[in-house]
Amino acid sequence: MDLMPSPEQDAIRDSVRAFLDKELPMPRVRALMDAPEAAYADLWRDAAALGFFALGLPEGVGGAGYAITEEMVLFEELGRTLAPGPWLGTVLAAHALADAGARAPLERIIAGSLRAAVCIDAWGGALILRNDRISGVRRSVLGAGLADAFLIVDDVGVLFVANDGAVKVDAVPSLDATNPVGTVTLREASCTVLSRDRAAAAGLRRTATVLACADAVGGTARTVDMSVEYAKVRHQFGKPIGSFQAVKHRCADMAVRAEVARSATIYATVSVRDAAADVDFQVAVAKVLCANAYLHNAADNVQNHGGMGFTWECDAHLYVKRARAFDTTLGSRPAQLDALVAQFRAA
């Protein structure tokens, strides 16, 4: 099992970072916080032109032929810039549609003309599926108000639902304004059943979790960079604050946590790619370690920025909010730890 980045992965990272640094600098990220859906159209098409949504798809369906390990690189860069929008849902929907052979909506996703949000956390109760009609509620859906369609991953199956008159989306207040959420109400909405296989749903959930972890790794690493950069230019008592031992130690601890989170995520991603026997264990470990690292690093980054770190103008607080949102999705730390304990007891 080779965990080192390949030359292709390094090239993907460089290409994605160059695009995001140009198209999504922090002022634009802030501008998109309250922007309407139309504000994302050009960004989405440009990202699609670079192959963001086809990266992990087979070449036979118009993809680049890479694997989830390359998608991990993409999501780490998205997390580094706090990229707003339903990126995760769109990539997951592309995979689900490709596996089901649904070419028409897949082609629109690859072209960047269709955005999909994923309903994967069962907040809102059970869903009712009758033939090709689905009813129910899903709350706290990431990017719901920005999506043209919804991928539902649930006990009833893997479903694809167009955002039409039978689907109501209500925006709700979100701690993380860079990643808006909404409540999705389905009233006999027409849907396409992509799979009834529980294993397929479990696979998509694993994929969603490791890609969300990669997003968190990017944000965690960025907090280290922010703190180090600020410690070099902020002077106190006639010296850069980075020369003080307390700041040095805090930054060092942040760097260690970021590397632990990255290592756990890489291992979990490779485990998903290779369908390892302990894949569920590795995914749960990655989620716990990434959430812990992100929360602590984001808080330490605020401290390293001193009084400025608590202000709206400083970007540090945006990473705190993204970290807290990540911690509650796809299984919180207590839920993941309970799952790990259950596995140990079963063994």
Secondary structure by P-SEA (a helix, b strand, c coil): ccccccaaaaaaaaaaaaaaaacccaaaaaaacccccccaaaaaaaaaaacccccccccccccccccaaaaaaaaaaaaaaccccaaaaaaaaaaaaaaacccaaaaaaaaccbbbbbcccccccbbbbcccbbbbbbccccccccccbbbbbccccbbbbcccccbbbbbcccccccbbbbbbbbcccccccccccaaaaaaaaaaaaaaaaaaaaaaaaaaaaaaaaaaaccccccccccccaaaaaaaaaaaaaaaaaaaaaaaaaaaaaacccaaaaaaaaaaaaaaaaaaaaaaaaaaaacccccccccaaaaaaaaaaaaaaccccaaaaaaaaaaaaaac
